[in-house]
Amino acid sequence: MVPVAAIVCFLLGVTSLILLERSKNRIWMDRLAGYMLSWCLVFFGLRYAAASIRDTSWWQNTDITSQFDFFQYLFFSFTISAFVIVAIFPFIYPYPIFQKSSTIKLVAPATFLGSLAIIITMMLTEYKYVGFWQILFTPAFIISIPVYFRFLSEEMLEGDDTARRMSLAAGIILIAFFGQQMTWWLAQLISINDEFVARFAIEAGVGSHSYVPNWIGYTVTNSLGTIAILSLGVGETWRASRKGINGFTIVIYLILGVGLISGIADYAVLDIVDSCMYTVCENFPESYNIWYKFTTEALLLLFTPLMVMYILLHFDVIDSEAEQNRWMTRIIVILMLLIVSSTMIELLQSFLPVSSMISSAILAMVVAIFIGWEERIMNTLIAEGESISKKLASLDELHEPDISDNDLQLFSKSMGVLTAIIIVLCFLYSSIVG
C-alpha cells in the first residue's frame, strides 16, 4: 500500500494547494491551516515515494556500501518536516492560540528553520534518534483534548448545537495525528508495546546508546494516542446517550474495537516478539500480518489523508462551492474513493482465492457506482459546510490581525524551498558517506 499512499498523499496535497490559491476569500486561520495540512500531505507523499523506490528490486540490487542511502535520507527528512508542521499546527487550528500578527508571521520561518535544524542534526547522527522526535505530536494532544471537551460540554450542557463543529474538528485532528497509535491502545495499557519497540530496534540494528531516546518518543506518542482514543470514546458515548449515534461515533467505536482485537493478537505473539532477545527473530504468522495491513497500515497510509481532506472540504477551508473549484473538488472525491476501493480489493486478494478477472469486475462495478452517485457523495461530503472560524468569531474569540496574502503564501513558498534543500542535502551527504 505504500506506493498507493505516495500517490494519494502527493496528489491530494498538490491539488489542495491549487484550490487554496483560488480561495482568497477565506480568513487567515483557514488559509494558513490549509497550507499546513496540504504540505503535510505533500511531505508524506514524498516520504512514501522514497520508501517505495528504496524497496524496489532494482534498488535492492544496486551496490550500496553505506547503511543509509539517498532515499533512506529522504524518507526520514520528509518525515521530520511533516512532524514539525504537526507540532505547530494545533496552535493555529481548530482553536488558534497564535492570533497576533507578529506571531502568525513567525509560523513559516519557525517551521522552516526548525525542520532544517532537526534534519541536519539527525543526518549527522545517521538518524539513530528519529523515533525520539515523535514527541513533536505532543502539542496536538495537549491543545485538541481540552478543545474537544470544552465544546462537547457546551453542546451537551448548554444545548449549543453549533459547538459540535468545534468538537468534531478537534476529534478528527486527533485521529489524523494519532490514528496509528490509537489502534495499539490495549497493548499500551497492558504494557507490551515496549517489547515490540525493542524487537524493531534489534531488527533495525539500533544500539543501546540510541534505544532510550527512541523508546521515550514511542512511549510518549503511544501513551498520548491511548489516552486520546479512550477520551474520545468517553465523550462520544456521552453524546450518543443523548443525541444518538452518528458517523464519527461509529469511527471511534471501530478504532476501539480494532485496538481491542489488536491487543489480544499482540499478546498472543509475545513469544515471537521476544525471540529476538534470546535467539533469532522469528517471523509473525501470515494472518497477523494481514490483520495489521487491514487495520493499522490502512488507517495510517490511506484513511489519514482522507481525514485531512475531510477537514479541508467539510469545514470549508477550501472554497469548494466556487465554480472554478467545484470540478477539481469532484475529481478529488472520486480519486479518493477509487484509490481506497482498489486498494481494499487488492488486500482481499492477498488472502482470498479471487481471480484478477473477478476483482477487475468488482472494481468496474465500484467505478460505475461512484460515477452514478458522484453528485450525491459530493453534496454529502460538503453538506452543511461551515468554517469553524465563524463559530469562534461569534464567540468573539477570533481576532483578525493585519495579515496580508503574501504573509500567508510565505508558508507555502518556504516549504517549497525546504523541499529543494532536503533533496540537495540528502544527495550530497549520501554521496559523501557512501
C-alpha positions as CSV (number, residue, x, y, z in Angstrom):
1,M,0.0,0.0,0.0
2,V,3.0,2.3,0.3
3,P,3.2,3.3,-3.4
4,V,-0.6,3.9,-3.4
5,A,-0.2,6.1,-0.3
6,A,2.5,8.0,-2.0
7,I,0.3,8.8,-5.0
8,V,-2.7,9.6,-2.8
9,C,-0.9,11.9,-0.4
10,F,1.1,13.8,-3.1
11,L,-1.8,14.3,-5.5
12,L,-4.2,15.4,-2.7
13,G,-1.6,17.7,-1.3
14,V,-0.8,19.4,-4.6
15,T,-4.5,19.7,-5.6
16,S,-5.3,21.2,-2.2
17,L,-2.6,23.8,-2.7
18,I,-4.0,24.8,-6.0
19,L,-7.5,25.1,-4.6
20,L,-6.2,27.2,-1.7
21,E,-4.7,29.6,-4.1
22,R,-8.2,30.0,-5.6
23,S,-9.8,30.5,-2.2
24,K,-8.6,34.1,-1.4
25,N,-11.8,34.9,0.4
26,R,-11.0,32.6,3.3
27,I,-10.0,34.1,6.7
28,W,-6.3,33.8,7.7
29,M,-6.9,30.9,10.1
30,D,-8.5,28.7,7.4
31,R,-5.9,29.5,4.7
32,L,-2.9,29.0,6.9
33,A,-4.3,25.7,8.3
34,G,-5.0,24.6,4.7
35,Y,-1.4,25.4,3.6
36,M,0.0,23.4,6.6
37,L,-2.2,20.4,6.1
38,S,-1.6,20.4,2.3
39,W,2.2,20.5,2.8
40,C,1.9,17.8,5.4
41,L,0.3,15.6,2.7
42,V,3.0,16.5,0.2
43,F,5.8,15.6,2.6
44,F,4.2,12.3,3.5
45,G,3.7,11.6,-0.2
46,L,7.4,12.3,-0.9
47,R,8.2,10.2,2.2
48,Y,6.2,7.2,0.9
49,A,7.6,7.6,-2.6
50,A,11.2,7.4,-1.2
51,A,10.3,4.3,0.7
52,S,8.7,2.7,-2.4
53,I,11.7,3.3,-4.6
54,R,14.1,2.0,-1.9
55,D,12.1,-1.2,-1.6
56,T,12.0,-1.9,-5.3
57,S,14.0,-4.9,-6.6
58,W,16.0,-2.5,-8.8
59,W,17.3,-0.5,-5.9
60,Q,17.9,-3.6,-3.7
61,N,20.2,-5.0,-6.5
62,T,22.4,-1.9,-6.6
63,D,25.7,-1.8,-4.9
64,I,25.2,0.3,-1.7
65,T,28.2,0.4,0.7
66,S,26.7,2.6,3.4
67,Q,24.0,1.6,5.9
68,F,21.9,4.6,4.7
69,D,21.4,5.8,1.2
70,F,19.8,8.7,-0.7
71,F,16.2,7.5,-0.5
72,Q,16.6,6.5,3.2
73,Y,17.7,10.0,4.0
74,L,14.8,11.4,2.0
75,F,12.4,9.2,3.9
76,F,13.5,10.4,7.3
77,S,13.9,14.0,6.3
78,F,10.5,14.4,4.9
79,T,9.1,12.6,7.9
80,I,10.7,15.1,10.2
81,S,9.4,18.1,8.1
82,A,5.9,16.7,8.4
83,F,6.4,16.2,12.2
84,V,7.4,19.9,12.6
85,I,4.3,21.0,10.8
86,V,2.2,18.8,13.1
87,A,3.8,20.3,16.1
88,I,2.9,23.9,15.1
89,F,-0.5,23.1,13.5
90,P,-2.5,22.9,16.8
91,F,-1.5,26.5,17.7
92,I,-3.4,27.6,14.5
93,Y,-6.3,25.2,14.1
94,P,-9.0,24.4,15.3
95,Y,-8.6,26.8,18.2
96,P,-5.9,29.4,17.3
97,I,-3.5,30.1,20.2
98,F,-1.4,32.3,17.9
99,Q,-3.6,35.3,16.9
100,K,-1.1,38.2,16.9
101,S,0.2,39.2,13.5
102,S,3.8,39.1,14.7
103,T,3.4,35.6,16.0
104,I,1.5,34.4,12.9
105,K,4.2,35.7,10.6
106,L,6.8,33.6,12.5
107,V,5.0,30.3,11.7
108,A,6.6,29.9,8.3
109,P,10.2,30.7,9.4
110,A,9.8,28.7,12.6
111,T,8.7,25.6,10.6
112,F,11.5,26.1,8.0
113,L,14.3,26.6,10.5
114,G,13.0,24.0,12.9
115,S,12.8,21.4,10.2
116,L,16.2,22.2,8.8
117,A,17.9,22.2,12.2
118,I,16.4,18.8,13.2
119,I,17.1,17.3,9.7
120,I,20.8,18.3,9.8
121,T,21.2,17.1,13.4
122,M,19.6,13.7,12.5
123,M,21.6,13.4,9.4
124,L,24.9,13.8,11.3
125,T,23.8,11.1,13.7
126,E,22.7,8.7,11.0
127,Y,19.0,9.2,12.1
128,K,19.5,6.9,15.1
129,Y,17.2,9.2,17.2
130,V,14.5,9.7,14.6
131,G,11.9,7.9,16.9
132,F,12.5,10.5,19.6
133,W,11.1,13.3,17.5
134,Q,7.6,11.8,17.7
135,I,7.3,13.9,20.8
136,L,6.5,16.7,18.3
137,F,3.0,15.3,18.3
138,T,2.5,16.3,22.0
139,P,1.1,19.8,21.3
140,A,-1.7,18.3,19.2
141,F,-2.8,16.3,22.2
142,I,-2.4,19.0,24.8
143,I,-4.5,21.5,22.8
144,S,-7.0,19.3,21.0
145,I,-8.3,17.3,24.0
146,P,-9.4,20.4,26.0
147,V,-10.9,21.9,22.9
148,Y,-12.9,18.7,22.2
149,F,-14.3,18.5,25.8
150,R,-15.0,22.2,26.1
151,F,-17.2,22.4,23.0
152,L,-18.7,18.9,23.7
153,S,-19.7,20.2,27.1
154,E,-21.3,23.3,25.6
155,E,-23.3,21.1,23.3
156,M,-24.4,18.7,26.0
157,L,-24.9,21.0,28.9
158,E,-25.9,24.3,27.2
159,G,-27.7,22.9,24.2
160,D,-25.5,24.7,21.7
161,D,-25.7,22.5,18.6
162,T,-23.2,24.8,16.7
163,A,-20.5,23.8,19.2
164,R,-20.4,20.3,17.6
165,R,-18.4,21.5,14.7
166,M,-15.5,22.5,17.0
167,S,-15.5,19.2,19.0
168,L,-15.8,17.3,15.7
169,A,-12.8,19.1,14.2
170,A,-10.7,18.5,17.3
171,G,-11.6,14.8,17.3
172,I,-10.8,14.3,13.6
173,I,-7.5,16.0,14.1
174,L,-6.6,13.7,16.9
175,I,-7.5,10.7,14.8
176,A,-5.5,12.0,11.8
177,F,-2.4,12.6,14.0
178,F,-2.7,9.6,16.4
179,G,-4.6,7.1,14.4
180,Q,-1.8,4.6,14.2
181,Q,-1.1,4.7,18.0
182,M,-4.9,4.5,18.7
183,T,-5.0,1.0,17.3
184,W,-2.5,-0.1,19.9
185,W,-4.4,1.3,22.9
186,L,-4.9,-2.1,24.7
187,A,-1.3,-3.1,24.1
188,Q,-0.2,0.1,25.6
189,L,-2.5,-0.3,28.6
190,I,-1.1,-3.8,29.4
191,S,2.5,-2.6,28.8
192,I,3.5,-4.9,26.0
193,N,4.3,-2.2,23.4
194,D,7.8,-1.8,24.8
195,E,8.6,-5.4,23.8
196,F,7.6,-4.6,20.2
197,V,9.7,-1.4,20.2
198,A,12.7,-3.5,21.5
199,R,12.2,-6.1,18.7
200,F,12.0,-3.4,16.0
201,A,15.2,-1.8,17.5
202,I,17.1,-5.0,17.3
203,E,15.9,-5.7,13.7
204,A,17.0,-2.2,12.7
205,G,20.4,-2.7,14.3
206,V,19.9,0.2,16.8
207,G,22.5,0.2,19.6
208,S,21.8,0.6,23.3
209,H,23.0,4.2,23.2
210,S,20.2,5.3,20.9
211,Y,17.4,3.0,22.2
212,V,16.5,5.1,25.2
213,P,15.7,8.3,23.3
214,N,13.7,6.4,20.7
215,W,11.9,4.5,23.5
216,I,10.9,7.8,25.0
217,G,9.5,9.1,21.8
218,Y,7.5,5.9,21.1
219,T,6.2,5.6,24.6
220,V,5.1,9.2,24.8
221,T,3.3,9.0,21.5
222,N,1.7,5.6,22.2
223,S,0.5,6.8,25.6
224,L,-1.0,10.0,24.2
225,G,-2.7,8.0,21.4
226,T,-4.2,5.7,24.0
227,I,-5.4,8.5,26.2
228,A,-6.8,10.3,23.2
229,I,-8.9,7.3,21.9
230,L,-10.2,6.5,25.3
231,S,-11.1,10.1,25.9
232,L,-12.9,10.3,22.6
233,G,-14.7,7.1,23.4
234,V,-16.0,8.5,26.7
235,G,-17.0,11.8,25.0
236,E,-18.8,10.2,22.1
237,T,-20.6,7.7,24.4
238,W,-21.8,10.6,26.5
239,R,-23.0,12.4,23.3
240,A,-24.6,9.2,21.8
241,S,-26.6,8.7,25.0
242,R,-28.4,12.0,24.4
243,K,-28.1,12.7,20.7
244,G,-27.8,9.3,19.2
245,I,-25.0,7.6,17.2
246,N,-23.6,9.4,14.2
247,G,-20.8,8.7,11.7
248,F,-18.0,10.0,13.9
249,T,-19.2,7.9,16.9
250,I,-19.1,4.8,14.7
251,V,-15.5,5.6,13.7
252,I,-14.5,5.9,17.3
253,Y,-16.1,2.6,18.2
254,L,-14.4,0.9,15.3
255,I,-11.0,2.1,16.3
256,L,-11.7,0.9,19.9
257,G,-12.7,-2.5,18.5
258,V,-9.6,-2.7,16.3
259,G,-7.4,-1.8,19.3
260,L,-9.1,-4.5,21.4
261,I,-8.5,-7.2,18.9
262,S,-5.0,-6.0,18.1
263,G,-4.1,-6.0,21.8
264,I,-5.2,-9.7,22.1
265,A,-3.3,-10.6,18.9
266,D,-0.2,-8.8,20.2
267,Y,-0.3,-10.7,23.5
268,A,-0.7,-14.0,21.6
269,V,2.5,-13.4,19.6
270,L,4.7,-12.2,22.5
271,D,6.8,-15.4,22.3
272,I,7.7,-14.5,18.7
273,V,8.4,-10.9,19.7
274,D,10.7,-12.0,22.5
275,S,12.6,-14.4,20.2
276,C,14.7,-11.6,19.0
277,M,16.1,-11.0,22.5
278,Y,17.1,-14.7,23.1
279,T,17.8,-16.4,19.8
280,V,16.9,-15.2,16.3
281,C,13.9,-13.2,15.2
282,E,11.0,-15.4,14.2
283,N,8.5,-14.3,11.6
284,F,5.0,-13.3,12.5
285,P,2.1,-15.5,11.3
286,E,0.7,-14.5,8.0
287,S,-2.8,-13.9,9.5
288,Y,-1.2,-11.5,12.0
289,N,0.4,-9.5,9.2
290,I,-2.8,-9.4,7.1
291,W,-4.7,-8.1,10.1
292,Y,-2.3,-5.2,10.5
293,K,-2.4,-4.4,6.8
294,F,-6.2,-4.1,7.0
295,T,-6.2,-2.0,10.2
296,T,-3.1,-0.1,11.3
297,E,-1.5,0.2,7.9
298,A,-4.7,1.0,6.1
299,L,-5.6,3.7,8.7
300,L,-2.1,5.3,8.5
301,L,-1.5,5.1,4.8
302,L,-4.9,5.7,3.3
303,F,-7.6,6.9,5.8
304,T,-5.4,9.5,7.4
305,P,-5.0,11.6,4.2
306,L,-8.8,11.1,3.6
307,M,-9.5,12.6,7.1
308,V,-7.2,15.5,6.2
309,M,-9.2,16.1,3.0
310,Y,-12.4,15.8,5.0
311,I,-11.2,18.7,7.2
312,L,-10.4,20.8,4.2
313,L,-13.7,20.2,2.5
314,H,-16.3,19.7,5.3
315,F,-15.1,22.6,7.4
316,D,-15.0,24.9,4.4
317,V,-11.2,25.6,4.5
318,I,-11.3,25.3,0.7
319,D,-13.9,27.2,-1.2
320,S,-15.5,24.1,-2.8
321,E,-18.7,26.0,-3.8
322,A,-16.9,28.3,-6.3
323,E,-17.5,27.3,-9.9
324,Q,-13.8,27.2,-10.7
325,N,-13.1,24.9,-7.8
326,R,-16.1,22.6,-7.9
327,W,-14.9,20.4,-10.8
328,M,-11.4,19.9,-9.2
329,T,-13.1,19.1,-5.9
330,R,-15.2,16.4,-7.6
331,I,-12.0,14.9,-9.0
332,I,-10.5,14.7,-5.5
333,V,-13.6,13.0,-4.1
334,I,-13.7,10.4,-6.9
335,L,-9.9,9.9,-6.7
336,M,-10.0,9.2,-3.0
337,L,-12.9,6.7,-3.3
338,L,-11.4,4.9,-6.3
339,I,-8.0,4.5,-4.8
340,V,-9.3,3.3,-1.5
341,S,-11.6,0.8,-3.2
342,S,-8.9,-0.6,-5.5
343,T,-6.5,-0.9,-2.6
344,M,-9.0,-2.8,-0.4
345,I,-9.7,-5.1,-3.3
346,E,-6.0,-5.8,-3.6
347,L,-5.9,-6.6,0.1
348,L,-8.7,-9.0,-0.2
349,Q,-6.9,-10.8,-2.9
350,S,-3.9,-11.3,-0.6
351,F,-5.8,-14.0,1.4
352,L,-8.9,-14.8,-0.6
353,P,-8.7,-17.0,-3.8
354,V,-10.2,-14.3,-6.0
355,S,-9.0,-14.2,-9.6
356,S,-7.9,-11.0,-11.2
357,M,-10.8,-11.1,-13.6
358,I,-13.3,-11.2,-10.7
359,S,-11.5,-8.4,-8.9
360,S,-11.5,-6.3,-12.1
361,A,-15.2,-6.8,-12.5
362,I,-15.8,-5.7,-8.8
363,L,-13.6,-2.6,-9.4
364,A,-15.6,-1.8,-12.5
365,M,-18.9,-2.0,-10.6
366,V,-17.5,0.2,-7.9
367,V,-16.4,2.8,-10.5
368,A,-19.9,2.7,-12.0
369,I,-21.5,3.3,-8.6
370,F,-19.2,6.2,-7.8
371,I,-19.8,7.9,-11.2
372,G,-23.5,7.5,-10.8
373,W,-23.5,8.7,-7.2
374,E,-20.8,11.3,-7.6
375,E,-23.1,14.3,-7.1
376,R,-24.7,12.8,-4.0
377,I,-21.3,11.8,-2.5
378,M,-20.0,15.3,-3.2
379,N,-23.0,17.0,-1.7
380,T,-22.8,14.7,1.4
381,L,-19.1,15.5,1.9
382,I,-19.6,19.2,1.9
383,A,-23.1,19.3,3.4
384,E,-23.6,21.9,6.0
385,G,-20.0,23.0,5.3
386,E,-19.2,26.0,7.5
387,S,-15.9,27.2,8.6
388,I,-15.3,26.8,12.4
389,S,-13.7,30.3,12.3
390,K,-17.3,31.6,12.1
391,K,-18.1,29.9,15.3
392,L,-15.1,31.4,17.0
393,A,-15.9,34.8,15.6
394,S,-19.5,34.5,17.0
395,L,-17.9,33.9,20.5
396,D,-15.6,36.9,20.0
397,E,-12.6,34.6,20.4
398,L,-11.0,35.1,17.0
399,H,-9.1,38.2,16.1
400,E,-8.5,39.4,12.6
401,P,-4.9,40.7,12.7
402,D,-3.2,42.6,9.9
403,I,-2.1,39.7,7.8
404,S,-1.5,40.1,4.1
405,D,-1.9,37.5,1.4
406,N,1.9,37.4,0.9
407,D,2.4,36.7,4.6
408,L,0.2,33.6,4.3
409,Q,1.7,32.5,1.0
410,L,5.2,32.7,2.6
411,F,4.5,29.4,4.3
412,S,3.9,27.6,1.1
413,K,6.9,29.2,-0.6
414,S,9.2,28.4,2.3
415,M,8.1,24.7,2.3
416,G,8.9,24.6,-1.5
417,V,12.4,25.9,-0.8
418,L,12.7,23.4,2.1
419,T,11.8,20.6,-0.2
420,A,14.6,21.6,-2.6
421,I,17.1,21.9,0.2
422,I,16.2,18.5,1.6
423,I,16.8,16.8,-1.8
424,V,20.1,18.5,-2.3
425,L,21.3,17.8,1.2
426,C,20.4,14.2,1.1
427,F,22.0,13.7,-2.3
428,L,25.3,15.4,-1.2
429,Y,25.5,13.7,2.1
430,S,24.7,10.2,0.8
431,S,27.4,10.7,-1.9
432,I,29.9,11.7,0.7
433,V,29.3,9.0,3.3
434,G,28.7,6.4,0.5
